[in-house]
Amino acid sequence: MYCSQGFKNAESFGISVLEALAVGLPVLVTPGVALASVVEKHQLGYVTELDVKVIASALENYLTNPQEVKEMGTRGRQLIFEQYTWKRIAANLIDIYQAILHQKPF
């Protein structure tokens, strides 16, 4: 499991979260991490408040539910390969640039 907290003036997007998901590791993030909503929406790990008891509870859940953890890891890898490969990122940028050139909302 990878843990990340969102702080002001820190990495705001969460590249390290993507890296963990790419290798099938569920993540534990705080709401301040930009990818927290993605983690929560796709059930790729845990999004907890920055509170020792809440984090400890999430870690306990992680350690006592290996099948759930495996499924989170599988979903994470799948999401990365569907949305965050360089090929996918480049295609998204091309779409944005074309929308700008044609003055369409993207």
N, C-alpha and C positions, 0 to 999 in steps of 0.2 A: 504494500500500500504506500502511496505517495501522499504526503501532506503538504499543503500550501496555504498560506494566509495572505490576504490582500491588504496591503498597507499603502498609504499615500506615498508617492514618489518611489514606489517599487515597481517591479514588472507588472503592468496592468493587464496584459492579455493572458498570460499564463502559458508561455511556451513549454515550460517544464511540465505542466499538466498534460498538454498534448503529447509530450514525449513519453510520459508514464502510460497514458492511454494507448499509445501506439504499440507498446510492448505487453499490453494486456493487464496492466496494474490498475485496479480501482484507485480512486483518489479520495482524499479527505480535504476539502477546501472550506474556506469561510466565505460568507456572502460578498466580501470585497474583491474576490478574484473574478475577473471578467467572465470566465467560463463557468462560474457557479450555476448559472441558469441552465446551461447545456448539461452539466453534470446531473443536476436535479431532474430536468426534463427527460433525459434518456436513462436515468438510473445507472450512472457510471461510477458511483461511489457515494460519498456522504457530503452534504453541505451542512455544516454546523456553525453555531455561534462560537465566538472565541471565548469559550467557557470550559474549564478543566473537566467538570462533571459531564458535560454534553459530549466533549471530545472522547473522554474515557468510555462513555456508553457506545459511541460509534465504533471505537476500536474493539470493544468487547463483542459487538455484533459482527464485526469483520472476522474476528478470531473464532467465533462459534458457529458461523454459517458458511462453510467452505463452498458449498454448491452455489449459493447466492453470489459469493465473491467471484467464483469462476464465471458465472453468467454476466456479472458486471464487466469483468475483464474482456469477455468476448464481445459484448456490446461496444465497449470502448474502442477496441481494435477495428471493428466494423465501421464505426462512425468515422474514425480517422481515415480509413481507406476510401470512404465515400465522400468526405467533405474537406479533408485537409491535406491531400497530397499536393505536390507542386503542380501537377497537371491540372488538378481541380482549381487550385488557387489561380493559376494563369488563366484558365477559362473564365473564371469569375471576373478577373481584372479586364479581360478583353470585352466581356459583356458590359462592364461599367464604362469603359472608354467608348464603346460604340454608342451607348445610351447618351453619353455626354456629347459626342459628335452629332448625334441626331436629335439632341435636346429632348430626350425622353426620360421620364423618371426611372430610376433603377432600383 
